[in-house]
C-alpha cells in the first residue's frame, strides 16, 4: 500500500461512527469511553501521517487553474 494516510483516515472515520452508534444504542459506558479515547489517539496519528506523507503533485496550482478556467496569467 503506497499511502497510509488514507487508510488511517478511513479507520478513524469508522471508529468515530461506531462511537456515535454505540452511544445512541446505550452501550456500556466503559466501552464507549475507551472507543472515544482510541478515536482521539487515532485522529492524532492520522493528522501526523497525512501531514508527513511524501506527496508530490503532478501539476502546480497555476497549471490546474488555467486548465479549469481557461484563464491565463499574463
N, CA, C and O atoms as CSV, one atom per row, in Angstrom:
chain,resi,resn,atom,element,x,y,z
A,1,UNK,N,N,0.838,-1.170,0.000
A,1,UNK,CA,C,0.000,0.000,0.000
A,1,UNK,C,C,0.890,1.243,0.000
A,1,UNK,O,O,1.773,1.383,0.847
A,2,UNK,N,N,0.659,2.118,-0.928
A,2,UNK,CA,C,1.532,3.279,-1.080
A,2,UNK,C,C,1.261,4.352,-0.032
A,2,UNK,O,O,2.200,4.927,0.518
A,3,UNK,N,N,0.009,4.625,0.248
A,3,UNK,CA,C,-0.337,5.721,1.135
A,3,UNK,C,C,-1.055,5.204,2.374
A,3,UNK,O,O,-2.148,4.646,2.284
A,4,UNK,N,N,-0.424,5.399,3.539
A,4,UNK,CA,C,-1.066,5.005,4.779
A,4,UNK,C,C,-2.013,6.083,5.286
A,4,UNK,O,O,-2.839,5.808,6.157
A,5,UNK,N,N,-1.918,7.291,4.769
A,5,UNK,CA,C,-2.769,8.383,5.216
A,5,UNK,C,C,-4.232,8.103,4.994
A,5,UNK,O,O,-5.047,8.333,5.887
A,6,UNK,N,N,-4.585,7.612,3.822
A,6,UNK,CA,C,-5.980,7.310,3.506
A,6,UNK,C,C,-6.482,6.148,4.363
A,6,UNK,O,O,-7.625,6.157,4.818
A,7,UNK,N,N,-5.635,5.158,4.578
A,7,UNK,CA,C,-6.009,4.031,5.430
A,7,UNK,C,C,-6.369,4.507,6.833
A,7,UNK,O,O,-7.399,4.114,7.382
A,8,UNK,N,N,-5.518,5.355,7.413
A,8,UNK,CA,C,-5.791,5.863,8.763
A,8,UNK,C,C,-7.019,6.763,8.782
A,8,UNK,O,O,-7.756,6.776,9.768
A,9,UNK,N,N,-7.249,7.510,7.717
A,9,UNK,CA,C,-8.428,8.370,7.637
A,9,UNK,C,C,-9.717,7.543,7.625
A,9,UNK,O,O,-10.680,7.883,8.312
A,10,UNK,N,N,-9.735,6.475,6.857
A,10,UNK,CA,C,-10.909,5.597,6.809
A,10,UNK,C,C,-11.107,4.904,8.153
A,10,UNK,O,O,-12.229,4.820,8.652
A,11,UNK,N,N,-10.032,4.414,8.734
A,11,UNK,CA,C,-10.119,3.739,10.030
A,11,UNK,C,C,-10.637,4.686,11.113
A,11,UNK,O,O,-11.481,4.295,11.919
A,12,UNK,N,N,-10.150,5.911,11.141
A,12,UNK,CA,C,-10.613,6.899,12.113
A,12,UNK,C,C,-12.090,7.210,11.920
A,12,UNK,O,O,-12.838,7.322,12.892
A,13,UNK,N,N,-12.505,7.347,10.685
A,13,UNK,CA,C,-13.919,7.618,10.400
A,13,UNK,C,C,-14.806,6.477,10.881
A,13,UNK,O,O,-15.869,6.714,11.455
A,14,UNK,N,N,-14.379,5.254,10.653
A,14,UNK,CA,C,-15.156,4.095,11.091
A,14,UNK,C,C,-15.273,4.060,12.611
A,14,UNK,O,O,-16.351,3.809,13.150
A,15,UNK,N,N,-14.164,4.313,13.299
A,15,UNK,CA,C,-14.177,4.294,14.764
A,15,UNK,C,C,-15.111,5.379,15.302
A,15,UNK,O,O,-15.879,5.127,16.230
A,16,UNK,N,N,-15.051,6.571,14.735
A,16,UNK,CA,C,-15.890,7.646,15.249
A,16,UNK,C,C,-17.367,7.444,14.908
A,16,UNK,O,O,-18.231,7.887,15.665
A,17,UNK,N,N,-17.674,6.793,13.800
A,17,UNK,CA,C,-19.064,6.438,13.509
A,17,UNK,C,C,-19.541,5.367,14.488
A,17,UNK,O,O,-20.688,5.402,14.933
A,18,UNK,N,N,-18.675,4.427,14.823
A,18,UNK,CA,C,-19.026,3.407,15.820
A,18,UNK,C,C,-19.314,4.038,17.182
A,18,UNK,O,O,-20.223,3.600,17.889
A,19,UNK,N,N,-18.554,5.052,17.549
A,19,UNK,CA,C,-18.801,5.754,18.814
A,19,UNK,C,C,-20.210,6.339,18.815
A,19,UNK,O,O,-20.935,6.231,19.804
A,20,UNK,N,N,-20.588,6.955,17.706
A,20,UNK,CA,C,-21.925,7.544,17.604
A,20,UNK,C,C,-23.009,6.484,17.719
A,20,UNK,O,O,-23.992,6.667,18.437
A,21,UNK,N,N,-22.830,5.381,17.015
A,21,UNK,CA,C,-23.829,4.305,17.043
A,21,UNK,C,C,-23.913,3.678,18.430
A,21,UNK,O,O,-25.004,3.443,18.949
A,22,UNK,N,N,-22.751,3.408,19.026
A,22,UNK,CA,C,-22.741,2.777,20.349
A,22,UNK,C,C,-23.372,3.676,21.402
A,22,UNK,O,O,-24.093,3.191,22.274
A,23,UNK,N,N,-23.115,4.972,21.336
A,23,UNK,CA,C,-23.699,5.863,22.344
A,23,UNK,C,C,-25.205,6.016,22.132
A,23,UNK,O,O,-25.949,6.169,23.101
A,24,UNK,N,N,-25.658,5.979,20.895
A,24,UNK,CA,C,-27.095,6.083,20.628
A,24,UNK,C,C,-27.839,4.822,21.068
A,24,UNK,O,O,-29.010,4.895,21.441
A,25,UNK,N,N,-27.180,3.682,21.028
A,25,UNK,CA,C,-27.805,2.416,21.427
A,25,UNK,C,C,-27.561,2.067,22.889
A,25,UNK,O,O,-27.856,0.953,23.321
A,26,UNK,N,N,-27.023,3.017,23.654
A,26,UNK,CA,C,-26.787,2.845,25.097
A,26,UNK,C,C,-25.894,1.646,25.427
A,26,UNK,O,O,-26.206,0.856,26.318
A,27,UNK,N,N,-24.792,1.521,24.708
A,27,UNK,CA,C,-23.802,0.507,25.057
A,27,UNK,C,C,-23.171,0.895,26.390
A,27,UNK,O,O,-23.282,2.047,26.808
A,28,UNK,N,N,-22.518,-0.035,27.055
A,28,UNK,CA,C,-21.904,0.283,28.360
A,28,UNK,C,C,-20.907,1.449,28.240
A,28,UNK,O,O,-20.164,1.558,27.265
A,29,UNK,N,N,-20.920,2.302,29.253
A,29,UNK,CA,C,-20.091,3.498,29.240
A,29,UNK,C,C,-18.601,3.206,29.042
A,29,UNK,O,O,-17.961,3.881,28.236
A,30,UNK,N,N,-18.023,2.224,29.747
A,30,UNK,CA,C,-16.581,1.988,29.555
A,30,UNK,C,C,-16.206,1.682,28.099
A,30,UNK,O,O,-15.165,2.126,27.616
A,31,UNK,N,N,-17.055,0.925,27.412
A,31,UNK,CA,C,-16.779,0.593,26.008
A,31,UNK,C,C,-16.770,1.859,25.149
A,31,UNK,O,O,-15.867,2.061,24.337
A,32,UNK,N,N,-17.776,2.704,25.333
A,32,UNK,CA,C,-17.858,3.940,24.560
A,32,UNK,C,C,-16.702,4.862,24.924
A,32,UNK,O,O,-16.098,5.475,24.044
A,33,UNK,N,N,-16.388,4.966,26.218
A,33,UNK,CA,C,-15.311,5.845,26.677
A,33,UNK,C,C,-13.967,5.444,26.072
A,33,UNK,O,O,-13.239,6.296,25.561
A,34,UNK,N,N,-13.636,4.160,26.127
A,34,UNK,CA,C,-12.354,3.717,25.587
A,34,UNK,C,C,-12.321,3.805,24.061
A,34,UNK,O,O,-11.259,4.019,23.476
A,35,UNK,N,N,-13.452,3.646,23.427
A,35,UNK,CA,C,-13.513,3.817,21.980
A,35,UNK,C,C,-13.302,5.279,21.599
A,35,UNK,O,O,-12.673,5.571,20.581
A,36,UNK,N,N,-13.825,6.204,22.411
A,36,UNK,CA,C,-13.589,7.637,22.180
A,36,UNK,C,C,-12.107,7.955,22.361
A,36,UNK,O,O,-11.521,8.669,21.548
A,37,UNK,N,N,-11.505,7.433,23.413
A,37,UNK,CA,C,-10.062,7.662,23.645
A,37,UNK,C,C,-9.228,7.108,22.500
A,37,UNK,O,O,-8.285,7.755,22.043
A,38,UNK,N,N,-9.573,5.913,22.037
A,38,UNK,CA,C,-8.869,5.322,20.902
A,38,UNK,C,C,-9.071,6.159,19.642
A,38,UNK,O,O,-8.138,6.338,18.858
A,39,UNK,N,N,-10.282,6.671,19.445
A,39,UNK,CA,C,-10.565,7.521,18.290
A,39,UNK,C,C,-9.762,8.811,18.306
A,39,UNK,O,O,-9.280,9.256,17.265
A,40,UNK,N,N,-9.615,9.412,19.475
A,40,UNK,CA,C,-8.815,10.639,19.585
A,40,UNK,C,C,-7.349,10.356,19.267
A,40,UNK,O,O,-6.708,11.118,18.543
A,41,UNK,N,N,-6.826,9.269,19.805
A,41,UNK,CA,C,-5.439,8.894,19.520
A,41,UNK,C,C,-5.260,8.606,18.031
A,41,UNK,O,O,-4.265,9.007,17.428
A,42,UNK,N,N,-6.215,7.921,17.455
A,42,UNK,CA,C,-6.158,7.597,16.030
A,42,UNK,C,C,-6.243,8.856,15.172
A,42,UNK,O,O,-5.610,8.932,14.119
A,43,UNK,N,N,-7.018,9.841,15.614
A,43,UNK,CA,C,-7.116,11.099,14.891
A,43,UNK,C,C,-5.788,11.841,14.882
A,43,UNK,O,O,-5.395,12.398,13.856
A,44,UNK,N,N,-5.098,11.855,16.007
A,44,UNK,CA,C,-3.790,12.497,16.081
A,44,UNK,C,C,-2.795,11.791,15.166
A,44,UNK,O,O,-2.029,12.442,14.455
A,45,UNK,N,N,-2.807,10.468,15.184
A,45,UNK,CA,C,-1.911,9.697,14.313
A,45,UNK,C,C,-2.242,9.961,12.847
A,45,UNK,O,O,-1.337,10.093,12.024
A,46,UNK,N,N,-3.520,10.036,12.518
A,46,UNK,CA,C,-3.943,10.284,11.140
A,46,UNK,C,C,-3.455,11.633,10.649
A,46,UNK,O,O,-2.923,11.736,9.544
A,47,UNK,N,N,-3.627,12.661,11.451
A,47,UNK,CA,C,-3.173,14.002,11.064
A,47,UNK,C,C,-1.666,14.004,10.856
A,47,UNK,O,O,-1.176,14.587,9.889
A,48,UNK,N,N,-0.927,13.359,11.752
A,48,UNK,CA,C,0.530,13.289,11.618
A,48,UNK,C,C,0.934,12.564,10.330
A,48,UNK,O,O,1.806,13.030,9.597
A,49,UNK,N,N,0.295,11.427,10.065
A,49,UNK,CA,C,0.640,10.651,8.865
A,49,UNK,C,C,0.335,11.427,7.586
A,49,UNK,O,O,1.128,11.409,6.645
A,50,UNK,N,N,-0.813,12.109,7.548
A,50,UNK,CA,C,-1.189,12.854,6.351
A,50,UNK,C,C,-0.242,14.033,6.134
A,50,UNK,O,O,0.161,14.299,5.002
A,51,UNK,N,N,0.114,14.734,7.196
A,51,UNK,CA,C,0.988,15.898,7.047
A,51,UNK,C,C,2.434,15.516,6.737
A,51,UNK,O,O,3.136,16.278,6.073
A,52,UNK,N,N,2.887,14.372,7.195
A,52,UNK,CA,C,4.264,13.935,6.955
A,52,UNK,C,C,4.425,13.083,5.698
A,52,UNK,O,O,5.537,12.672,5.366
A,53,UNK,N,N,3.330,12.819,5.003
A,53,UNK,CA,C,3.388,11.973,3.810
A,53,UNK,C,C,4.208,12.656,2.714
A,53,UNK,O,O,4.088,13.861,2.491
A,54,UNK,N,N,5.029,11.880,2.046
A,54,UNK,CA,C,5.867,12.400,0.962
A,54,UNK,C,C,5.051,12.382,-0.328
A,54,UNK,O,O,5.088,11.417,-1.092
A,55,UNK,N,N,4.319,13.462,-0.552
A,55,UNK,CA,C,3.413,13.546,-1.693
A,55,UNK,C,C,3.860,14.668,-2.611
A,55,UNK,O,O,4.052,15.801,-2.169
A,56,UNK,N,N,4.023,14.358,-3.870
A,56,UNK,CA,C,4.397,15.349,-4.875
A,56,UNK,C,C,3.281,15.448,-5.906
A,56,UNK,O,O,2.994,14.465,-6.589
A,57,UNK,N,N,2.643,16.610,-6.039
A,57,UNK,CA,C,1.563,16.738,-7.020
A,57,UNK,C,C,2.096,16.703,-8.447
A,57,UNK,O,O,3.260,17.018,-8.696
A,58,UNK,N,N,1.230,16.316,-9.378
A,58,UNK,CA,C,1.619,16.234,-10.781
A,58,UNK,C,C,1.683,17.610,-11.442
A,58,UNK,O,O,2.458,17.817,-12.376
A,59,UNK,N,N,0.870,18.548,-10.961
A,59,UNK,CA,C,0.850,19.874,-11.573
A,59,UNK,C,C,0.820,20.936,-10.484
A,59,UNK,O,O,0.513,20.646,-9.328
A,60,UNK,N,N,1.141,22.166,-10.864
A,60,UNK,CA,C,1.103,23.273,-9.919
A,60,UNK,C,C,-0.302,23.860,-9.885
A,60,UNK,O,O,-1.157,23.498,-10.693
A,61,UNK,N,N,-0.529,24.761,-8.949
A,61,UNK,CA,C,-1.832,25.402,-8.851
A,61,UNK,C,C,-2.137,26.206,-10.107
A,61,UNK,O,O,-3.266,26.194,-10.598
A,62,UNK,N,N,-1.139,26.899,-10.623
A,62,UNK,CA,C,-1.354,27.717,-11.813
A,62,UNK,C,C,-1.773,26.856,-13.011
A,62,UNK,O,O,-2.679,27.229,-13.756
A,63,UNK,N,N,-1.121,25.717,-13.193
A,63,UNK,CA,C,-1.475,24.822,-14.294
A,63,UNK,C,C,-2.899,24.298,-14.136
A,63,UNK,O,O,-3.654,24.237,-15.106
A,64,UNK,N,N,-3.262,23.922,-12.919
A,64,UNK,CA,C,-4.610,23.425,-12.668
A,64,UNK,C,C,-5.639,24.529,-12.897
A,64,UNK,O,O,-6.687,24.283,-13.495
A,65,UNK,N,N,-5.352,25.735,-12.429
A,65,UNK,CA,C,-6.285,26.855,-12.562
A,65,UNK,C,C,-6.510,27.200,-14.032
A,65,UNK,O,O,-7.641,27.444,-14.451
A,66,UNK,N,N,-5.427,27.221,-14.812
A,66,UNK,CA,C,-5.552,27.530,-16.241
A,66,UNK,C,C,-6.366,26.455,-16.957
A,66,UNK,O,O,-7.163,26.763,-17.844
A,67,UNK,N,N,-6.167,25.210,-16.577
A,67,UNK,CA,C,-6.890,24.113,-17.221
A,67,UNK,C,C,-8.382,24.188,-16.907
A,67,UNK,O,O,-9.210,23.956,-17.789
A,68,UNK,N,N,-8.734,24.509,-15.663
A,68,UNK,CA,C,-10.132,24.534,-15.242
A,68,UNK,C,C,-10.876,25.761,-15.742
A,68,UNK,O,O,-12.036,25.654,-16.140
A,69,UNK,N,N,-10.236,26.926,-15.731
A,69,UNK,CA,C,-10.955,28.158,-16.061
A,69,UNK,C,C,-10.678,28.660,-17.462
A,69,UNK,O,O,-11.490,29.395,-18.025
A,70,UNK,N,N,-9.556,28.282,-18.031
A,70,UNK,CA,C,-9.194,28.787,-19.346
A,70,UNK,C,C,-8.486,30.142,-19.283
A,70,UNK,O,O,-8.046,30.664,-20.308
A,71,UNK,N,N,-8.379,30.703,-18.089
A,71,UNK,CA,C,-7.696,31.993,-17.913
A,71,UNK,C,C,-6.197,31.776,-17.839
A,71,UNK,O,O,-5.732,30.765,-17.313
A,72,UNK,N,N,-5.447,32.724,-18.363
A,72,UNK,CA,C,-4.004,32.689,-18.243
A,72,UNK,C,C,-3.545,33.932,-17.528
A,72,UNK,O,O,-4.169,34.989,-17.632
A,73,UNK,N,N,-2.453,33.807,-16.802
A,73,UNK,CA,C,-1.894,34.959,-16.100
A,73,UNK,C,C,-0.893,35.654,-17.023
A,73,UNK,O,O,0.222,35.172,-17.222
A,74,UNK,N,N,-1.296,36.759,-17.567
A,74,UNK,CA,C,-0.398,37.492,-18.460
A,74,UNK,C,C,-0.366,38.937,-18.079
A,74,UNK,O,O,0.334,39.727,-18.713
